[in-house]
C-alpha cells in the first residue's frame, strides 16, 4: 500500500540524491522499518557503510530478508531514535523516510538531538515524511 499510495520509489530515490552519499560515508537510516531505503542506499552507494535502526524486531527481520535477497550488507540495529546506540560524531549522513510523523512532539525533538549528536561535523540529516 505504501509503495502505491506514496510513490515510494520516487521520493526515496530523490532523498538519496539529495543526501549526496559518497564512498567512505557512514550512513544511518533512522526508523528503517523493513529496510527499503537502506537497501536502496547500499545498492546505489556500495562504497558507503550503511546502518539501519528501528525499534520493531519484526520489521528488522523483514529488512534482513531483503538484504539477503539483494546480496548486500547493512548493519541493522534495534533501538530507539530518542536514544541512538552509536557514538557521537559517527555518521556522515542520516536519512529518514515515513518515520517522524509517528513520533509525538517531544520524541521528535529528542530524536533530532540524537541525530545531531551522532552526525560528524559537516554531516547532514535528510528527511522525507
C-alpha positions as semicolon CSV with decimal commas, in nm:
position;residue;x (nm);y (nm);z (nm)
1;X;0,000;0,000;0,000
2;X;0,279;0,245;0,089
3;X;0,454;0,179;-0,243
4;X;0,139;0,267;-0,442
5;X;-0,013;0,545;-0,231
6;X;0,306;0,745;-0,168
7;X;0,512;0,690;-0,485
8;X;0,773;0,545;-0,250
9;X;1,041;0,474;-0,511
10;X;1,021;0,829;-0,647
11;X;1,065;1,012;-0,319
12;X;1,321;0,768;-0,174
13;X;1,540;0,799;-0,483
14;X;1,509;1,180;-0,456
15;X;1,605;1,158;-0,088
16;X;1,917;0,959;-0,178
17;X;2,014;1,209;-0,450
18;X;1,967;1,494;-0,205
19;X;2,185;1,315;0,052
20;X;2,487;1,317;-0,185
21;X;2,627;1,000;-0,031
22;X;2,992;0,935;-0,117
23;X;3,223;0,634;-0,093
24;X;3,352;0,606;0,261
25;X;3,048;0,773;0,415
26;X;2,877;0,618;0,715
27;X;2,502;0,646;0,663
28;X;2,223;0,594;0,915
29;X;1,869;0,506;0,804
30;X;1,669;0,616;1,107
31;X;1,341;0,429;1,152
32;X;1,444;0,192;0,874
33;X;1,142;-0,036;0,913
34;X;1,158;-0,315;0,656
35;X;1,478;-0,174;0,508
36;X;1,367;-0,039;0,172
37;X;1,567;0,285;0,196
38;X;1,872;0,112;0,348
39;X;1,875;-0,139;0,059
40;X;1,843;0,140;-0,199
41;X;2,121;0,338;-0,029
42;X;2,363;0,046;-0,022
43;X;2,286;-0,067;-0,376
44;X;2,340;0,286;-0,507
45;X;2,649;0,351;-0,294
46;X;2,845;0,028;-0,249
47;X;3,141;0,218;-0,103
48;X;2,934;0,358;0,183
49;X;2,877;0,184;0,515
50;X;2,501;0,176;0,579
51;X;2,325;0,122;0,912
52;X;1,953;0,080;0,974
53;X;1,790;0,140;1,311
54;X;1,435;0,055;1,413
55;X;1,253;-0,038;1,733
56;X;1,039;-0,308;1,565
57;X;1,206;-0,651;1,568
58;X;0,961;-0,793;1,311
59;X;1,031;-0,510;1,068
60;X;1,405;-0,568;1,110
61;X;1,354;-0,937;1,028
62;X;1,183;-0,832;0,703
63;X;1,477;-0,599;0,635
64;X;1,723;-0,886;0,685
65;X;1,531;-1,090;0,427
66;X;1,554;-0,801;0,177
67;X;1,928;-0,763;0,241
68;X;1,990;-1,134;0,189
69;X;1,790;-1,129;-0,136
70;X;1,989;-0,828;-0,259
71;X;2,320;-0,983;-0,154
72;X;2,432;-0,672;0,033
73;X;2,549;-0,593;0,383
74;X;2,381;-0,333;0,601
75;X;2,415;-0,332;0,978
76;X;2,067;-0,348;1,132
77;X;2,022;-0,245;1,493
78;X;1,720;-0,249;1,719
79;X;1,684;0,070;1,919
80;X;1,503;0,397;1,972
81;X;1,554;0,720;1,781
82;X;1,550;0,905;2,113
83;X;1,849;0,706;2,245
84;X;2,069;0,612;1,949
85;X;2,314;0,331;2,029
86;X;2,600;0,499;1,843
87;X;2,895;0,712;1,946
88;X;2,891;1,085;1,885
89;X;3,032;1,212;1,554
90;X;2,999;0,871;1,389
91;X;2,788;0,935;1,076
92;X;2,826;1,149;0,766
93;X;2,461;1,126;0,670
94;X;2,138;1,039;0,846
95;X;1,829;0,965;0,640
96;X;1,472;0,904;0,744
97;X;1,157;0,835;0,546
98;X;0,798;0,798;0,665
99;X;0,907;0,780;1,027
100;X;0,889;1,114;1,206
101;X;0,512;1,153;1,173
102;X;0,478;0,851;1,406
103;X;0,654;1,032;1,692
104;X;0,490;1,268;1,941
105;X;0,640;1,617;1,950
106;X;0,877;1,559;2,245
107;X;1,017;1,239;2,091
108;X;1,070;1,423;1,763
109;X;1,286;1,675;1,949
110;X;1,478;1,401;2,132
111;X;1,536;1,214;1,806
112;X;1,662;1,532;1,637
113;X;1,902;1,596;1,926
114;X;2,030;1,240;1,897
115;X;2,083;1,274;1,523
116;X;2,280;1,595;1,579
117;X;2,489;1,413;1,839
118;X;2,583;1,124;1,608
119;X;2,648;1,334;1,297
120;X;3,008;1,430;1,228
121;X;3,091;1,797;1,173
122;X;2,958;1,880;0,826
123;X;2,720;1,583;0,839
124;X;2,368;1,614;0,704
125;X;2,021;1,488;0,802
126;X;1,768;1,436;0,522
127;X;1,402;1,357;0,596
128;X;1,109;1,266;0,371
129;X;0,793;1,246;0,575
